[in-house]
Amino acid sequence: GFFFTVLAVASLANAFNIIDGLHGLSIGTAILMSATIGFIAMHSNDTTLLAAAACLVASLLGVLILNFPFGKIFVGDGGAYFIGVIVAALAVLLPERNSVMSPFVSAIIVLYPFYELVRSFLRRLIDNGAATMQPDNKHLHSMFFILVRQRLRVRTCFQNSFASCCVLILPLMNCLWAVKYFDDRDKLIIGILLFIVVYETLMRVIRKKLV
């Protein structure tokens, strides 16, 4: 349990920093995840966790107003790390405080940024050898923004936010699946596998269009 907690907090802190590349993407993802955790906690009569999730959602909504769609304010690296740590704590506490809850419900809720982190690390390790910590523009949201800028007729001032809205469909999909099947471990595992298939398919399609 201790190892899992440390891994979850450290990985999600870095994962949210990775996806903090488009207006509203990291904040919107955190809002979706926190709201989902709060909803499931409410269903389990866990008012303490519900209150914590609600406080985070309210705080993030205040920042989102100025961050989306024109990027008047940014959370920065420190903000992204902080958001990741708090969301990780909520995700760890959800099954810990509710023993009937499968840990896979937390896994699918935080899957988008976590998978982006793991995939990026492995991709860099294979492509660049030791340069696993160097930033690049090969993340899904980065490539999608490039696609929007090059191929779609979207006004320049809205390209960033439009790409963000499209990518936010991924965490939204996971959160909706978690809400519907939070008490069904097998369905949660299926949801995780479906996400990976959808993500990899999107990456392949975007790469082909950018060639």
C-alpha positions as CSV (number, residue, x, y, z in Angstrom):
1,G,0.0,0.0,0.0
2,F,2.8,2.4,0.8
3,F,4.6,1.7,-2.4
4,F,1.4,2.1,-4.4
5,T,0.7,5.4,-2.7
6,V,4.2,6.8,-3.4
7,L,4.1,5.6,-7.0
8,A,0.6,7.1,-7.6
9,V,1.5,10.5,-6.1
10,A,4.9,10.8,-7.9
11,S,3.6,9.6,-11.3
12,L,0.5,11.7,-11.3
13,A,2.4,14.8,-10.3
14,N,4.6,14.3,-13.4
15,A,1.7,13.2,-15.5
16,F,-0.2,16.4,-15.0
17,N,2.8,18.4,-15.8
18,I,3.1,16.5,-19.1
19,I,-0.5,17.2,-20.2
20,D,-0.3,20.9,-19.1
21,G,0.3,21.9,-22.7
22,L,-3.1,23.3,-23.9
23,H,-5.4,25.8,-22.4
24,G,-7.7,24.0,-19.9
25,L,-6.4,20.5,-20.5
26,S,-4.7,19.7,-17.2
27,I,-7.3,21.8,-15.2
28,G,-10.2,20.3,-17.1
29,T,-8.8,16.8,-16.7
30,A,-8.4,17.4,-12.9
31,I,-12.0,18.7,-12.7
32,L,-13.4,15.7,-14.4
33,M,-11.4,13.3,-12.2
34,S,-12.2,15.1,-9.0
35,A,-15.9,15.4,-9.8
36,T,-16.0,11.7,-10.6
37,I,-14.3,10.7,-7.3
38,G,-16.7,13.0,-5.5
39,F,-19.7,11.5,-7.2
40,I,-18.6,7.9,-6.4
41,A,-17.7,9.0,-2.8
42,M,-21.2,10.4,-2.4
43,H,-22.7,7.2,-3.6
44,S,-20.7,5.4,-0.9
45,N,-21.8,8.0,1.8
46,D,-18.1,9.1,2.1
47,T,-18.9,12.8,2.9
48,T,-15.3,13.6,3.9
49,L,-13.9,12.5,0.5
50,L,-16.8,14.2,-1.2
51,A,-16.1,17.5,0.5
52,A,-12.4,17.3,-0.4
53,A,-13.1,16.6,-4.1
54,A,-15.7,19.3,-4.2
55,C,-13.2,21.9,-2.8
56,L,-10.7,20.9,-5.4
57,V,-13.3,21.2,-8.2
58,A,-14.4,24.6,-7.0
59,S,-10.8,25.9,-6.8
60,L,-10.0,24.6,-10.2
61,L,-13.1,26.2,-11.7
62,G,-12.0,29.5,-10.5
63,V,-8.7,29.1,-12.3
64,L,-10.3,27.6,-15.4
65,I,-12.3,30.8,-16.0
66,L,-9.1,32.7,-16.6
67,N,-7.2,29.9,-18.3
68,F,-9.7,28.8,-20.9
69,P,-10.0,29.5,-23.7
70,F,-7.5,32.4,-24.1
71,G,-4.9,31.4,-21.5
72,K,-5.0,34.6,-19.4
73,I,-3.4,32.8,-16.5
74,F,-1.5,29.5,-16.2
75,V,-1.0,27.1,-13.4
76,G,2.7,26.5,-14.3
77,D,4.8,23.6,-13.3
78,G,4.2,24.1,-9.6
79,G,0.5,24.2,-10.1
80,A,0.5,21.1,-12.3
81,Y,2.5,19.2,-9.7
82,F,0.2,20.3,-7.0
83,I,-2.9,19.3,-8.9
84,G,-1.4,15.9,-9.6
85,V,-0.6,15.3,-6.0
86,I,-4.1,16.2,-4.8
87,V,-5.8,14.1,-7.4
88,A,-3.5,11.2,-6.7
89,A,-4.4,11.5,-3.0
90,L,-8.1,11.5,-3.7
91,A,-7.7,8.5,-6.1
92,V,-5.7,6.5,-3.5
93,L,-8.2,7.3,-0.7
94,L,-11.3,6.3,-2.7
95,P,-10.8,2.5,-2.6
96,E,-8.8,2.8,0.7
97,R,-11.8,4.4,2.6
98,N,-14.4,2.2,0.8
99,S,-13.3,-1.4,1.0
100,V,-16.0,-2.6,-1.3
101,M,-14.6,-0.4,-4.1
102,S,-12.3,-1.9,-6.6
103,P,-8.9,-0.1,-7.0
104,F,-9.5,-0.3,-10.7
105,V,-12.0,2.5,-10.4
106,S,-9.2,4.8,-9.4
107,A,-7.0,3.4,-12.1
108,I,-9.4,4.2,-14.9
109,I,-10.2,7.6,-13.5
110,V,-6.5,8.7,-13.6
111,L,-5.7,6.6,-16.6
112,Y,-5.3,9.3,-19.3
113,P,-2.4,11.3,-17.7
114,F,-0.8,8.2,-16.2
115,Y,-0.8,6.4,-19.6
116,E,0.6,9.5,-21.3
117,L,3.4,9.5,-18.8
118,V,4.3,5.9,-19.1
119,R,4.0,5.8,-22.8
120,S,6.1,9.0,-23.2
121,F,8.8,7.5,-21.0
122,L,9.0,4.3,-22.9
123,R,8.9,6.1,-26.3
124,R,11.7,8.4,-25.3
125,L,13.7,5.4,-23.9
126,I,13.3,3.5,-27.2
127,D,13.9,6.6,-29.5
128,N,16.5,8.6,-27.6
129,G,18.3,6.2,-25.4
130,A,18.9,8.0,-22.2
131,A,17.0,11.2,-23.0
132,T,13.9,10.0,-21.2
133,M,13.4,13.3,-19.3
134,Q,13.7,15.7,-22.2
135,P,10.5,17.5,-23.3
136,D,9.2,17.0,-26.8
137,N,6.1,17.6,-28.9
138,K,5.1,14.0,-29.5
139,H,2.4,13.7,-26.8
140,L,-1.1,13.1,-28.0
141,H,-2.3,16.7,-27.1
142,S,0.8,18.2,-28.8
143,M,0.3,16.3,-32.0
144,F,-3.4,17.0,-32.0
145,F,-2.7,20.7,-31.7
146,I,-0.3,20.5,-34.6
147,L,-3.0,18.7,-36.6
148,V,-5.6,21.4,-35.8
149,R,-3.2,24.2,-36.8
150,Q,-2.2,22.5,-40.1
151,R,-5.4,20.8,-41.3
152,L,-8.5,22.4,-39.7
153,R,-10.1,25.7,-40.4
154,V,-10.1,27.0,-36.9
155,R,-9.3,30.7,-36.0
156,T,-5.8,31.0,-34.6
157,C,-7.0,32.3,-31.3
158,F,-9.1,29.2,-30.8
159,Q,-6.8,26.5,-32.1
160,N,-5.3,25.8,-28.7
161,S,-8.5,25.6,-26.8
162,F,-10.3,23.6,-29.6
163,A,-7.5,21.0,-29.5
164,S,-7.9,20.9,-25.7
165,C,-11.6,20.3,-25.9
166,C,-11.1,17.4,-28.3
167,V,-8.5,15.7,-26.1
168,L,-10.6,16.2,-23.0
169,I,-13.0,13.6,-24.5
170,L,-10.5,10.9,-23.4
171,P,-10.6,11.6,-19.6
172,L,-14.3,12.3,-19.9
173,M,-14.8,8.9,-21.5
174,N,-12.9,7.2,-18.6
175,C,-14.8,9.1,-15.9
176,L,-18.2,8.3,-17.4
177,W,-17.2,4.6,-17.5
178,A,-16.0,4.8,-13.9
179,V,-19.3,6.3,-12.8
180,K,-21.3,3.7,-14.5
181,Y,-19.2,0.6,-13.5
182,F,-17.5,1.7,-10.3
183,D,-18.7,-1.5,-8.5
184,D,-17.8,-3.9,-11.4
185,R,-14.2,-4.8,-11.5
186,D,-14.4,-6.7,-14.8
187,K,-16.1,-3.8,-16.6
188,L,-13.5,-1.4,-15.2
189,I,-10.7,-3.6,-16.6
190,I,-12.4,-3.7,-20.0
191,G,-12.7,0.1,-19.9
192,I,-9.0,0.4,-19.3
193,L,-8.2,-1.8,-22.2
194,L,-10.7,0.1,-24.4
195,F,-9.0,3.4,-23.5
196,I,-5.6,2.0,-24.6
197,V,-7.0,0.9,-27.9
198,V,-8.7,4.3,-28.5
199,Y,-5.5,6.2,-27.6
200,E,-3.2,4.1,-29.8
201,T,-5.7,4.3,-32.7
202,L,-5.8,8.1,-32.4
203,M,-2.0,8.3,-32.3
204,R,-1.8,6.2,-35.4
205,V,-4.4,8.3,-37.3
206,I,-2.8,11.6,-36.3
207,R,0.7,10.5,-37.3
208,K,-0.6,9.5,-40.7
209,K,-2.3,12.8,-41.2
210,L,0.8,14.7,-40.2
211,V,3.1,12.9,-42.6
